[in-house]
Amino acid sequence: MQMCTVRSTALPEGEPLLEWCERYQLEGIVWKRRNSGYASGTSRNWVKVKCYGWSVANQHRHKLFKAPDKTEQSHASANPKES
């Protein structure tokens, strides 16, 4: 996993930073209000913008975390792979 942290008190133009993140294949940018604490879920104090290239390349990533459905499990147990 690539991670880059840039701290700034003010960033007048976010587009050049987003372009930089896109060039280095990072996921995107998270902005937060300086005085806001962490809270899970959606918040108006936090804004997340994903890079287009990352979103396209990872559009099926959620399937990695999905449990197999019952038909896939029964098919796998009925036809075990031979070693």
Secondary structure, 3 states (H helix, E strand, C coil): CCCCCCCCCCCCCCHHHHHHHHHCCCCEEEEECCCCCCCCCCCCCEEEEECHHHHHHCCCHHHHHCCCCHHHHHHHHHCCCCC
